[in-house]
Amino acid sequence: MAQVTFKNLQKRYGQTEVVKSFDLEIKDGEFVVLLGPSGCGKSTTLRMLAGLEEISGGEIYIGDTLVNDLHPIERNIAMVFQSYALYPHMTVRENIAFSLKIGRVDKALIEERVKYASDMLELTPLLDRKPKALSGGQRQRVAMGRAMVRTPEVFLFDEPLSNLDAKLRGQMRAEIKALHQKLGTTTIYVTHDQVEAMTLADRIVILNGGIIEQIGTPKQIFEKPNNRFVASFIGSPEMNQLSAELTSSQQIALGNQSISTKAQFSCSETHCNFGIRPSDLHLQESSVDAPTVHSLEALLNSQELLGSTYHLHCTIGDDRFVAEVATSEHLNTKEGETLRLYFDEDRMHLFDHQDKVILAQA
């Protein structure tokens, strides 16, 4: 196991900057997820760490060793790809053992490591099968076993679950989490799937356009987004964002309604965006367990029943938004009628004209 450090890491293709001044320190044994939309630089960053992409600038350390110029095989990392990359003519046993065989590891040690990996990943009954006889989830476990037997200092996962259906993705998330808890190996995981990030990570690194937007635990990222991009990227449904005005240091206007807050806000312009997560809106004041409760009136346009919750599609002025409420508090409000929604003041967010959080002090 090892600490991984990125110092001012950069990647350019001609004049195009794909990764811009990437600084990050990953602790020994930590599970870090690089999360962001397609083209944000997350896979490129992972491939530079693996030695599969040249670095345009900056430094990468594994432990105390600068690895910029080391060959991939010298970095003592193991990578699991989206495509599995299994040899179709080899059995599961041969695929798992392949890197050890080419490394001329002792035969007895190979057998020991293959047994350890196959037992942990529940592959023992499948060792004599070839990849074509395996399901997608089984193939991904073989790819993980092949990485495990090398006993690397760092595991790298590059969108490993993208080819699986929703049910298998859920199962594999649980297996990857359990594997990390057992092995304790430093793990860096790339995905564009926020569910994977929220359920797997010790910390999440949000990337956008080659820069880091925010680093934090899943709870920090979800509850305290730094800016509108993070707020809208994390959460499903995404955070509601409505046009608002700061009419005073403690007064927010949304259309013809106003909210008087206990906090004081400081912003150079009066226009801002008011953010609230759909799950933080309630139809009954008693559902909000908070010392300071606010409410807003909204027009109900439509509603969707999703098992245990309703999605209420509403408008305030010209802004559309969603409230996600439990079926137990759902009222018999008809579409086209006005309803009142309640929320905890500490759950609301304000963003300025540059999409940054407007800081508040009680």
N, C-alpha and C positions, 0 to 999 in steps of 0.2 A: 504493500500500500504506500501511497505517496501523496504529498501536496502537489497541486498543479497551479502555476502562476503565469498569467498573461500580462505582459507589460507593453502598453502602447502598440498592440498588435494591429497590423494593417495588411490589407490585400487589395491590389489594383490589377485590373485587366486593361492595359493601355491607360487611358485617361479616366476610366470608370473605377471609382472607389467602391468596393463591395463590402469591406470591413474597415471602419474608421476608428482608430485610437481605442481599441478594445482592451480594457484593464479589468482584471478579475483575479481573485485569489480563492482557490477551492481547497478546503481543508482535507486533511487525510481522512479517508473513509466517508466523505460527504457525498450525497447524491444531489447533483445539480442538473437542472433542466434548462436548456436553451430553447426559448419559446418565441415564436414570431411567425408572421405571414411568409408565404413563398417569396424568395428573393431577398430576405432580410440579412443574409450572411451567416446564418447559424450552421448550416452544413459545411460551408467553406471554412469556418472557424474550427470545426471538428476535424476536418481533413488536414488543416495546417498542423494541428496538434498531432495527428497521426503520421505526419510526414508525407502525405499524399498530395499536398499542394505546397508550392513554394511560398515563403513569407516575403511580402514586399517591404515590411518594416516591423520593428519591435522585437520582442523576445518571448520565448516560451521556456518555462522551467518545469521539469518533473522532479520533485524533490529539490535538491540543490544543483541539479545538472541542467545546464543550458542545452536544449535539444535542437536548436535551429538547424544545425548542419548534420544532425545524426540521421542515419538511414532508418526507415520505419522499424526494421527488425531490431535495431539497437535501443529502441525507446521503451521496451518492455510494456507495451500496451496491447490490448486485444479489442477488435472492433467487430460489432454485429451490424450488418447492413440490412436495408429494407428488402433487398432481393434474395436474401438467404445465402446465395453464392455457394451452394453445395455442389459437389461433384456427382453428376447423375449416375455414373458407372460404379460408384463406390457405395458400400453399405454404410449404415449409420455409424457403426463401429469404426470403419475406415475413415469416414469423414471427420469424426471427432479426433481421431488419433493422427491425422495427416500432418499437422504442423510439428508434432513431436517426432514423427518418423523422419521428416526431412531435416530436423534438427539433430538427428542421430541420438535421441534419448534412449537410454537403456530400455529393453523390451519389457522387463518386469515393471519398471516405473510407468511405462506407457499404459500397461494393463491396469495398474493401480489407479492412475488418474482417470482413465476412461470409465472404470467401474464407479469411482467416486462421483464423477459428473453425471453418468447415466442414472445412478441411483437417486441423486438429488433432483434430477429433472424428470424422473419417472420414464426413462427411455430404455431401461434394461430389456423389456420384452420386445423392443423394436430394433435391437442392435444389428440384426442380420437382414433387415429390410433395406431397400434402396429408396431414395427420395421420392420416386414416382408413386410409391405405395404408402406415402405419408400424407396426412392432412396439412393445411397451412400452419396450424399451431404446432404440430409435431416438427415440421421442418424448421420453424423458428427456434424451437427448443434444441434441436440438433446444432443450429448455428451458435446458440448460447453455450452449449456444451463444448463445442470446438474452441470457443474463446476461453472458457473456464480452465481447461486442462493446461493451458499455458501458464497458469498462476501469475497473471499480469499484475503490475502495480496500479494500472488504470483500465477500467472498462469504458469503451465508447459505444454508444448506441445511436445509429443514424436512422431515425424514423422506422424502427423495426416492426411496428404493428400496422403500418399503412395498408398492407395487402390483405389484412384479415377482416372478416365481418365483425359486426358490433359485439356479438356474443363472445367470439374468440378474443377480441381485443380486451374485453373485461377480464377474461380468464388469464390472459398473458400478463396484463398489468399486475394482477395479484401474484403471479409467479415471479415476475421480475422484482417486485417489492420484497417477496420472501427470500429470494436469492441474495439480494443486497443485505438483508438483515442477517443472513447466515454467514456470508463471506466478509462483509464489512469493507469491501474494496471500493476505493474512490471511483465514482461513476459519473460520467457526463453523458447526458441523454438529449438528443435533438428531436423536436417535434413541433408541429403546428397545431396539435390537438391540446386544447386547454385542459380537458378532463385528465389526460395522461399527466400533464404537468402538475395539476392540483393534487392528484392522488399519489404521485410517486416522489415528488421533490422534497428535499430538505430546504432548498432555496431555488427560486426561479429567476432566470435572467431574461427579461423581456427585450427583444431586439426589434428594431424597425429601421430600415434603410441603412443598415450597416453600423448603427450606433446602439448603445445600451440605453433604453428608456428607464428601466427600473430594475433593481435587484432586491429580493426580499423573500421571506417565507410565503407559502401560499396564502396564509391568513393575512399577512401584511399587504400583499399584492391585491388581494380581493377587497379588503376593507379600506385601505389607504392608498389608492392609486395616485401616482405623481402627476398625471396629466390625462387629458381626454383620450389619447390613444390607448393607454393602459386600461382606463376605465371601460372603454367600449370593447377592447379585445378580450378582456377577462369577464366571464359571466355569460350564462345562457338562460333566459334572454339577456342581452347586453344591457348595461346601465342606461336608464332613460336620461336624456339630456335636453332640457328645455331652455328657451331664451328667457333671460331674466334681466332685471335692472337693480343695481344697488342704489336705493333712494336715500340711504344714510348708512352709517357704519354698522348699524344693527337691523336694517330693514331691507328686505328683498321683495321685489314686485314681480309677479308672474301674471301677465295680462292685467286684469282689473282686480287681482287678489294680491295680498301682501302677507309676508311672514316676518314677525318680530322675533329676533333671535337673542339668546343670552350671550352669544359670542360677538366679538367685534372684528369686522373685516376691513382689510386695507387693500385697495386696488386703485391704480392710476386712472382707470376708466370706469364709468358706471355700468356699461354693458358687460354681462357675464353669462355663463351657462350654468344652470342649476342641474345637478345630477342626483339621481336616486335610483337604487336598484329595484327592479320589479318586486322582489321578494320582501322588500322593506316597506311596502305599501299595504295597508290593511283597511278592511271595511268597517271594523269595529274598534273604537278607541281602547277598549279593554284588552285588545290583542297586542297592544304596544306596551311592553314592560320597560318604561323609561320615565325619568323625572320630568322631561320636557317633551311634550307631544304637540305636533302641529297638524293641520289638516288643510286640504285643498278640495275645491269642487271641480268636478270634471264631467264631461259628457261621455256616456258609454256608447261606443259605436258598435261593438260586437264582442262576443265572449266565446271562449273555447274551453271545453271540459277536457282535462288531461289526467284522468284518474283521480288522484288525491288533490289536485289543484285546478283552479280556473285561471285562464289568461284573459284578463279584461282589457280590451283595446279601447283606449280613451283619447280624448283631446282636451287641451286647455288652449284656447285661442287657436292658433294655427299649428301648434305642436302636438304631434301624436306620441303616445307612450303606452306602456304595458304595465299593468299591475298583476302580480302573481299571488293569488290569495287561496287559502285552504278552503276546501269544499265545506268544512264545518262552519266557516264564517260567511259563506256566500249568501247574499240577500237576493230576494226576488226582484231585482232591478231589471227593468226591461230596456232593450236597446233603444237609444234615442232619448233616454231619461238622464237626469243629472244625479250623480252620486258623490258622496264625500269620502275621501281617502285620508287615512291617518298615518303618521310616521314619526319616528324618533329623530329629534334634531341632530343627534350625533351620527345619524346614518346619511345625512345629506352632504353633498359635495358642491363646491363652487369652483369654476374654472374661468380664468381671465381670457382676454382676447388672444393671448399667445398659447392658449390651451393648457396653461400651468395651473396648479392648485393655488387658490387664494387662501393663504394661511390665516387661521383664526386663533385668537387667544380669548379664553374665558374671562 
